[in-house]
Amino acid sequence: MPKKIQSLSGMHDIFNSRYDYFEKIREVSSRVAKEYGFKGIEFPIMEETELFARGVGGVTDIVEKEMYTFKTKGGDFVALRPEGTASVMRAYIEHNFYTRPQPTKLFYFGPFFRYERPQAGRFRQFWQFGLEAIGKSCFVVDVQIIKVISNIFEELGIKTKIEVNNMGDLKCRKEFKTVLRRYLKKRSNLLCSDCKRRLKENPLRVLDCKQCIEVKSEAPQIIDHICKQCRSDFKNFLEFLEELDIPYNLNPFLVRGLDYYTGTVYEFFLETEDEERMAVGGGGRYDGLSKILGDEERPATGVAIGIERIILAMEKSGGDIIEKKIPDVFIAQLGDLAKKKALNLFEEMRNSKVDVAESFGQDSLKSQMNRADKLGAKITIIIGKEEAVEDRVILRDMNSGEQEKIKTEEVLKEVKGRLKKNKNKD
Ligand code: AMP
């Protein structure tokens, strides 16, 4: 027998109750985003490698280690998208979105790819929902984005904490990098091998290294080195968070793993008793990205949340978020002629917006009745061999167990009448 083929490591199927959560997250997140004026965007799963190499930054884990890249048959260098922001900015520039009223507010929901070591809540293909607001610089938009995400989490029944920091604009960050590099150089023997290299290329990344805790703990903090404008923006941002009753903690080491961030940055962490902190989302301003991609400077801000981690949190919290769909009617049948009639009746019910269920693959009437019971159907329509010939059906009230035989042509009217009566009783 040929070998059974399994999904790739770090890539997974979503089905059963997880699919219900997945669908719920997608529905809630896009609905709430639309309520705040965000419009949906879909963009390709593959882009030129250079988009991410330039956009996300060469000295980031994502580009250095985690990107799925390959050469196409035509000789182009392409990458599976590791994140959404660079693509959204590419689309913004390509389609001249700046000619519309600003900011352009967009949301997306889709799969992303990073060649990471698979572990709990970390996959190689994972889904993100993201928001981007491009074209206007105002901390109110950052606060609004945080509010949108907080509302989504609340509706999904998961509790999170927000950590915030400010990474300075491109100018004050450059100055801070010099200060930080000086400090780190003196302690370079204590740094891990990755950070020794980062020290030269991007010392900020040392601040979110999980190994170099000791060196980090006494390192200069970016917040003490940002310019007047960044400081005032950050102060306003925090005041607005307070105004909207959004609790937060300051985290001076929060620098986010991507080069394009400037100014305010933040992450959402699950509120759990576990030692291990689980980030469910992160974002911030990225005013420098459009220039890196060859356009003029466009102020921008955005966030992305991780769908699999939200599903895990929803499973843990055990909240009854998913409504169980109870069919109004179940159609059971016995024999070939009955099956044909049942198929037609199903279509008739569906076209008339009656919630109808079936189990046409089953031949035994007993197992079909069990299924109708399990689903909680209010009425079951039974078409046996005899009824099929007579062009009649049996209507069974699943609550009282009472049965009645009626003509097939009358069944829709009768069912609708009974459902209406039931509704009025409720
Ligand atoms: P990032 O784009 O790295 O800021 O990620 C935003 C959010 O996406 C994170 O907070 C996670 O919830 C989620 N995420 C990032 N990488 C992964 C991954 N490899 N597997 C699952 N979720 C991820």
Residues whose N, C-alpha, C, O or C-beta is under 5 A from the ligand:
A	BS01	AMP	E83 R114 E116 G121 R122 F123 F126 A279 V280 G281 G282 A304 I305 G306 R309
